[in-house]
Amino acid sequence: MPYLTSTGTTRRTSGAEPLGFGVPGYAHPLLAPTEWAELARPGTPLHWAVLNIDNGPGARPDPHCLEAAGRLRNARDRAVHGDDPLDLTRAAGGRLLGHLDLAFGSRSFAELIADAQCFLDWYRVDGFYLGRCPAERVHLPAVRRLTSTLATILEHGDRPYGEGTGPLVLGVGTHPYPGYAEAADQLVTFRGPWTDYRWSQVAEWTATYPPERFAHFVHGVPRTHLDEAMRIARWQGAGTIFFTDRDGQHGQTDPFAALPRYWDEIVSRIGPGISE
């Protein structure tokens, strides 16, 4: 497996380690052009972003998604190979992940591998986000088989820039059976509202892993509570976050489909600021 990092002896952070963004999937680039443009903007501390056409790659290559994927690859290329390369987490150097819907374990292995191959062939993704990943011990062997196969496909694929494979992220949304930590590079262990997050507790077994192995997605975070939310993420050992003040109400079903209203502010707090 192309693990981001090996297991460590402690997970709680002192607050000195930089956070970065994981974007769980904006709306279609035609409907959210501003959001996709911001991902490629220099100074954005982006770890990765998810491309999701229709709970997967869709039936055929989408020209708007091809363009968005190309812009993100170009931004990473500039960040890595420019005349004055910057720290990748501070230079719009994030990876593009294809969204594979596991449907909590109900989709077949063959279907998921076929979707993954389409993402690679059409959009040259760097890795995969496994959405609606199951969390129970009984599903772990199937998830391990899938992630092992995906890692092999990525390893032997035509990787841009000669940088190796991108991450495999399990979109669990809660603390799964501990064995899942060894099935992928990163786990999303919280996905939900701020009203739950501010009182949440972390599973004890996560303390043996470094922050690079965990991501938190929180919606409904008021601007006035951004500092508190970031303190919680650091204390609970998450290295990747996405916070938004959107709440999924007023006709918007996915609170993560648009930028938070305080996007510039949270980028400047986490990264070096936005280049004008």
N, C-alpha and C positions, 0 to 999 in steps of 0.2 A: 504493500500500500504506500502511496506517496504522502505519508503523514507530514503535516506542517511542522511538527516538532515531536520530539520524544517526550515521554512522561517525565515529570519532575517530582520534587519532594514537597513543593508548596504551591498554592494557587492564588492565595489572596495577594493583592497588589498594594503597593505603597502609594499609588496615584501617579508615579513618575512615568509608567509605561504608557505610550500613546494609544488611544483608542482609534479605531477606524470604522468606516461604514461598510456594512453588508446590505445591499439593496434587494429585498425579497421579490421584487418584480413590479416595475412600474406598468402603467397602462401601455397599450400599443403605441409605438413611436409616432404614429399619425395623430393619435389623440393626446399624447403627452410629449410634444417635441421639446418643451423647455426642460422637462425632467431628464430626458436622455442627453440633451446638450450639456446639462450641468455635470453629468458624470464624467465627461471628457474635459472639463475645464481644469486648467492647471491650478494646483493648490488644493484640490479636493482629496482628502485622505480616504481614498476608496480601496477597500480590500477586494471586493467582488460585487458584481451585479448580475441579477438573474434575467434571462431572456425567456419569456413565456408567451407563446402565440395563442395557443388554445389548449391549455393544460398539457402542453408539449410543443413539438416543433410545427404543428399544423400539417396540412395535406401537401403543401408545396412551398418552395422558397418565397418569402414575402419580401418585396423590394424595399419597403420601409424598414423592415427589421435588418435586412442586409446592410442598408446604409448606416443604421445605428450601430450595428456590430463593427462595421468598418471604422467608424469614427472612434470607437472605444479602443480598437486595436491600434489605430494610428496614434492615439494619445499615449498609450502604453509604450509604443515604439519610441516616441519622442522622449518620454520620461526615462526610458532605459538607455537609449542609444544617442541621446542628444549631445550637443557639445559640452553641456554642463549638467550631467544627469543628477537628479535629485533623489532623495529617499523615496522609494516606490510608494510608500503609504502616504506621501505628501505631494504626489505629482500626478494625480489621475492615472496611476499605474495599475489600476485594478483589473482583475480577471473577469471574463465573461463566462457565466455558467448557464448551461441549458437546463430547463425545468423538466424533471421527470416526475410524473404524478404516480406515487405508489398506491394511492387510494387505500391506505392503512393495511396494505398487504394483500389486496384483492386482485391486483393486476398481475398478469403472467410475466415470467422472466423474459420470454421471447418478445412480447410487446414492448417492454421497457428497453431492451437492447436495440430493437428496431428504431425506437424514438431517439435513442442516444446516437445511433449511427446517422440519422437524418440531421441532427444538430451539428455533428462533426462535418458531414459532407456539405451542408448548406451554409452554416454560419461559422465554422471553424472555432467552436467554443473551446475554452481552456479547461473546463471541468463541468461538474454537474451539481445541481441542487435537487435533492430527493424530497419533494414535497409530500405532505401527508404521510410521513414515514411512521410506521408502527413503533411502539415503545416497549412491547411485551417481550419477555424472554423467548416465547414460543416462535416468534417471527425472526429472531436474530440469525439463525442459520441462512435463511433466504436472503436477508439483507446483506450478510457477509458474502454470500455467493455473488450477489449483484454488484456490490462495490468492488470486489476482487476482479470481476470481469471488466468492469468499467475502467479500473486502474490499468489493466493490461491493454485495453483498447487505446486509452490515452497515451500510454507509454510507447506504443508502437505506431502511433499516428504521426501525421506531419505537423510537428509542433512549430509554431512561429517563433522566431528569435532564438531558437536553440536553448530555451530556458526550462525545458522539462514540462511536466504536466501541472495543471492547475488543481485546485482543491475539489474534493468530494465533500459536500455538506449535507448532513441529515437534518431535514426540516421537521424535527419531532415536535417542538413547541412546548415540551415539558421535560422533566428529568426521566430518561428511559432506564431500563435495566442497564446496570453498569457496563456490561459487555459491549454495548453499542459504541462506547468511547474508542474501542479498538477496531471498529468497522469502517471508519472514515476519518477525514482530516479534522472536521469540525462538526459540532452539534449545536443546533438551535434549541436551547433548553428553556427559553421563555418566549412566548408569542401571545400577547394579549394586552388588556387595557392597563393604564397607569393606576387605576384604583386597586388593581390586584398586585401590580408590580411593586408598589411602594411598601407593601407588607409581605412580600414574598420571601421565602427562605430557600437557600441553596442546599442541594443534596450533599451529604458529607463525603461521598465517594469522589466528588469532583475536585476535592482539595489536593489530590495527587497529580493533577494535570495543570499545565500552564494556561494563561488566559487565551492564547492563540487557538485553543481547542473549543471555545464556547462563544456563542452569539446570542444576543437578546434583541427582540423586536417588540417595541412598546408603542401603542397608539394612545391618543388622548392625553399626551403629556403637555401641560400648560407651559408657556414660556417661563413663567416664574418658578417652575420646578425643574428646569433643565439641569442646574447644578446638582440638585438632589438626585435626579435620575442617573447622572453620570457617576456620582459617588456610589450609588447602589451597584451599578454595573461593575465598577472597579472592585468594590468590596466583595462582590459575589464571583469575581474572577472571570468576567467576560471581556474579551479583547476586541470583539466586533459588535457593533450596535446599529440599530436604526430606530430613532425616536421621532415621533411626529405628533403634532397637535390635532391632526385629523382623527375623527372618532367613528367613521363609518355610518354616521347618521345623515339625515337630510338628503336621502336618495343616493348616497355614495356607499356601495356595498363593501368596497375594499379600502380601508383607511390608509394602506400603504401604496395606493396607486398614484398618488400625487405627492409633490414636495410639501414638507411642512412649511408653514408660513414664516418660520424663523430659520429657514435653511442657511442663509448667509451667516447668521449668528452662530449656529451650531458648528458650521464648517470652520469659522474663525476660532472657536473655542477648542476644537479638537486639532485642527491643522494649523498651518502657518498663516492662514488668511487667504483671501481670494485675490488672484491676480487680475487686475483690471486691464 
